[in-house]
Amino acid sequence: MVNRNDEEHQHRLSKWQLAKGSCDYAPLFLNRSGNFMSPKSVGNVISKVRKELRLVGKVLKRDFHYLRSTFATNLAGFLIHKNLPIGFVQFKLMQLMGYADFSTTQKYINFARSLTFDKQMASWVDKLFGEFVAPLQEDAFKAEIEADANA
């Protein structure tokens, strides 16, 4: 997961800002040069994750597009839940996902706005990533405890 506050992301973001003058429109995933991360680069990252997971007996069957869709749908749901205007939600999704028009983002918004969003989302996430939820929650809990201990 990308942590916008970690040292590496901040370093990449500073390169983006030097070249572009503002970090307001920086993409979520930046390469070492501070530019958009290409799909090939993301594929390379995912292949490394797959190898690491295989070492612990796990198999990641999904690809980058499933991860992007999950992110976009969760973000749309969060922004809608915060009662932000739909135009802003569309703009933010377009900006972060790199889409050229609103129609592409509309599918995420429609799904997130459905009455049974939580139920649909939970079953979808469980189906796609269920085997990874418990280990990720455990890692997050350990990181939180470590951060508290270091504070």
DAVENDA-V771073 format. One record per residue. RES is the residue in three letters. SS is DSSP state (A for helix, B for strand, O for the rest). OMEGA is omega as a letter, one per 40 degrees, with the letter a starting at -180 (* if undefined). D_LAST is the distance of its C-alpha to the last C-alpha in whole Angstrom. Layout:
RES_SS_OMEGA_D_LAST / RES_SS_OMEGA_D_LAST
//
This chain:
MET_O_i_22 / VAL_O_i_22 / ASN_O_a_18 / ARG_O_a_19 / ASN_O_a_16 / ASP_O_a_16 / GLU_A_a_17 / GLU_A_a_20 / HIS_A_i_21 / GLN_A_i_21 / HIS_A_i_23 / ARG_A_i_25 / LEU_A_i_25 / SER_A_i_26 / LYS_A_i_29 / TRP_A_a_30 / GLN_A_i_30 / LEU_A_a_32 / ALA_A_a_34 / LYS_A_i_35 / GLY_O_i_33 / SER_O_i_31 / CYS_O_a_28 / ASP_O_a_29 / TYR_O_i_32 / ALA_O_i_30 / PRO_O_a_30 / LEU_O_a_27 / PHE_O_i_28 / LEU_B_i_29 / ASN_O_a_30 / ARG_O_i_29 / SER_O_a_32 / GLY_O_i_30 / ASN_O_i_33 / PHE_B_i_33 / MET_O_a_33 / SER_O_i_36 / PRO_A_i_37 / LYS_A_i_38 / SER_A_i_35 / VAL_A_i_33 / GLY_A_i_36 / ASN_A_i_35 / VAL_A_a_31 / ILE_A_i_32 / SER_A_i_35 / LYS_A_i_32 / VAL_A_i_30 / ARG_A_i_33 / LYS_A_i_34 / GLU_A_i_30 / LEU_A_i_31 / ARG_A_i_34 / LEU_A_i_33 / VAL_O_i_31 / GLY_O_i_34 / LYS_O_i_33 / VAL_O_i_35 / LEU_O_a_34 / LYS_O_a_38 / ARG_O_i_37 / ASP_O_a_36 / PHE_A_a_35 / HIS_A_i_37 / TYR_A_i_36 / LEU_A_i_32 / ARG_A_a_33 / SER_A_i_35 / THR_A_i_32 / PHE_A_a_30 / ALA_A_a_32 / THR_A_i_33 / ASN_A_i_30 / LEU_A_i_29 / ALA_A_i_33 / GLY_A_i_32 / PHE_A_a_29 / LEU_A_i_30 / ILE_A_i_34 / HIS_A_i_32 / LYS_O_i_30 / ASN_O_i_34 / LEU_O_a_34 / PRO_O_a_37 / ILE_A_i_39 / GLY_A_i_39 / PHE_A_i_36 / VAL_A_i_35 / GLN_A_a_38 / PHE_A_a_37 / LYS_A_i_33 / LEU_A_i_34 / MET_A_a_37 / GLN_A_a_34 / LEU_A_a_32 / MET_A_i_34 / GLY_O_i_37 / TYR_O_a_40 / ALA_O_a_43 / ASP_O_a_44 / PHE_A_a_43 / SER_A_a_45 / THR_A_a_43 / THR_A_a_40 / GLN_A_a_42 / LYS_A_i_42 / TYR_A_i_38 / ILE_A_i_38 / ASN_A_i_41 / PHE_A_a_40 / ALA_A_a_36 / ARG_A_a_39 / SER_O_a_41 / LEU_O_a_41 / THR_O_a_40 / PHE_A_a_37 / ASP_A_a_34 / LYS_A_i_37 / GLN_A_a_38 / MET_A_a_35 / ALA_A_a_33 / SER_A_i_37 / TRP_A_i_36 / VAL_A_i_33 / ASP_A_a_34 / LYS_A_a_37 / LEU_A_a_35 / PHE_A_a_32 / GLY_A_a_32 / GLU_A_a_32 / PHE_A_a_28 / VAL_A_a_27 / ALA_A_i_26 / PRO_A_i_24 / LEU_A_i_22 / GLN_A_i_21 / GLU_A_i_20 / ASP_A_i_18 / ALA_A_i_16 / PHE_A_i_15 / LYS_A_i_14 / ALA_A_i_12 / GLU_A_i_11 / ILE_A_i_10 / GLU_A_i_9 / ALA_A_i_6 / ASP_A_a_5 / ALA_A_a_6 / ASN_A_a_4 / ALA_O_*_0
//
